[in-house]
């Protein structure tokens, strides 16, 4: 059943881009998939123009490749891009936690407690989607609590290249629960205002993805670019 979007290409394009981004990150649109403007437009009850705008937005973040006369394809996972994204994210988020050690909003701190509890529950029931959602909300609350929400906006686009790999590296509770412990370690360091410990805890957290990378490359070679 088509779900029409409100009138206005901007609004429709943003919604379509957000939905396609979610499907790409969740690997429901696997690397190598071909995307049809017409099919997407029909599915969402819109013209092809907002779909075209959405695909251009995804191409800007290098999640799809648009080739004249050949159509649009979901790009394969690039280890190089993922490593670059992790490097940039580490630089930004270690700076965030250092700042958080100087001053941290109490309301954000309480919200983080709630998020960690909900993330723990999601991990224990093996709800990967909810776990990832609470993970993102944790990092958003961290930036907001430190008084630099723009830092997360800077991270948001590039992290998609890490998120697709995360779909492959978090197969069950035994893989998810240690990440929550890492979140708690970050907050424990912030609580005692230990900048070095907070930065090191964040570095350790963002390095976790590298440990499983060789395994998932071997297990899923069709998803990775050569």
N, C-alpha and C positions, 0 to 999 in steps of 0.2 A: 504494500500500500504506500503510495507517495505521501510524503510529509512536506507540504509546501512551506517555504520560509517566508518571512515578512517581505513586503515589497522593498526593493532597494538592493542594488547589486552588492554594495559594501557589506551589508548585514548578511546577505545570503552567502557571499564569497567567504566571509570570516567563518561562518558556521560550517560550511562545506570543508574549508581548509582544516578546521579544528577536528572534524570527524574523520577526514582522511588521514590526518596526522596520527590520531588515536589508533586507527586500524593498521597503519604502517608500523608504529611502534610496538603494537601488540602482535605483530607478524601475522595478523589476519589478512593483510595484503602483503604477501611475502616478497622479499627481494626478487626482482626480475619480473614481477607482475606487470602486465600492460593495462593502462587505464584509458578508458574510453570517455571522452567528454560527453558524448551523446547518452551513453548508459548512465553516467552519474547524474546528468541533468534530468533524465526521465525518472530516476529513482527518487530524486529530491523535489521533483515538480517545479523546476526552474528552467530558464533558458540556458544556453551554453556559455553566455558571457560570464556570469559569476563563477561557473565551474572553471573557466579558463583563468580567471583571476586567482582562484584558489590554487590551481596547479602552478601558476607562476610564483605564488608565495611559497609553496613547498619546494619549488626548484631553487628559490633563493636560499633556503636552508639546506639544500643539497640532499633532500629526501627523495626527489624524483628528478628524472632527466627528460627534458622536452627536446625532441629532435624533429625539425621540420620534415614533413612528408612521411615521417616514420612513427609519430605518435609519442606518447608519454609512458615512461617505464619507472617503476619503483627501483631506486638504485640498490645495488647489493651493499652489504655491510663492508665498510672499509676500515680495516684495522688502523691504518694511518690516521684517518679522520677521527676515529674513536680515541686514539692516543692523544691527538692534538686537543680534542674536546676535554679529555680528562686533565690535561696539563693546564688549560685555561681555567677550568672549573676549580682545580686545586688552588691556583693563584688567587682567585676571587674569594673562595669560601674560607681559606685559611685567614685571609685578611678580615673577613666578616667575623670569625670567631675571636680573633684578636681584639677587634673593636668591641665585641660583646662582653669581653672581660672587663672593660672599662665601665660600661653601663649597659644594663639589660632591662627591658620593660617587664614589669612584674606580671602584667596581664598576658603577655606573650609567653612568659615562663610557665604560667598555669595552663595555658593552652597546649604547650608542648607536652606537659605531663599527660593531658587527656589524649593527645595524638599518639604518644608512645604506648599508652594502654590499649588504644584501639588498634594500633599496628600489631601489637603483640597478639591480640585476639585474632586478627586477620591471618597472621602467620600460622597460628595453631590450628585454624580451620582450613589451612591451605588455600586461602583466597588470595591469589596472586594479584588480581586487579586492585582489590581494596588495599593490599599491602603497599603496592606501588603508589596508590593515591595518597595514603597517609605518609609515605616516605617523602613525596613531593611537598605535602603540606608542612611537614617537619622543617624542611629546608627553607620554605617560604617564611614560616614563623620565626625561624632563626634570624633571617635577614631583617625581618620587620622588627624583631625584638632588639636587634643591634642598631636600629635606626637607619638602615640602608636597604630599603626594599628594592631600589633600582639594581642592586647587585644581583638579585635573583632574576630580574628581567634580562640582564646581560647573559646569564647562564642558560636561560630557558631554551633558546633555539639550539644551541650547540649540544645540550645534553641529550637531545634525541638520538644522537649517534651512540651514546652510551646506553640509552634506555633499551634499544633493540637487543643489544648484547645481554642486558640484564634479564630479558625475557628468557634467555637460554641458560643463564647461570643460576637462576633461583627456582629449582624444580620442586621444592617442598619445604616444609617447616624447618628441617635441619639446615637448610641453606639460608633461610630468611631470619631466623631468630638471632644468629650472631650479629647481623646488621643492626638490630635493635639495641643489643648490648653496646655496639659502637656508638650509636646515637646517645645512649645514656652516659658513656664515657666522655663524649664531647660536652654534654651539659654539666657533668660533675666538675670538669675543669673550669667551665665558665662560672659555675656557682662559687668556686673558691678564687676566681679571678687569676687563674694561672694561664697566662697567654701561651707560653711554650707548650704546656701540656695540651691545651685546647687545639693549637695548630697541629701538633703531632697526632692527636686523636682524629682530627679531620683528615689529615694526610693518609693515615692508616685506613680510614673508612673508604676514601676514594680510590685506594689502591686495591681494594678487595676484588674488584672486577678483573684485574690483571691475572689473578691466581687461576681463575677458571678459563681464561681465554684460550690457551692452547688446546684444552680438551674440547671446547665447543667448536673450535675451528676444524678439528679432526672429525667430530661427530656430525657437523652440518656444513660440509664444504660447499654445497650448492648455494648457501646463503651469503657467502663471502666473495668479494672481488679478489682476483688473483694479484 
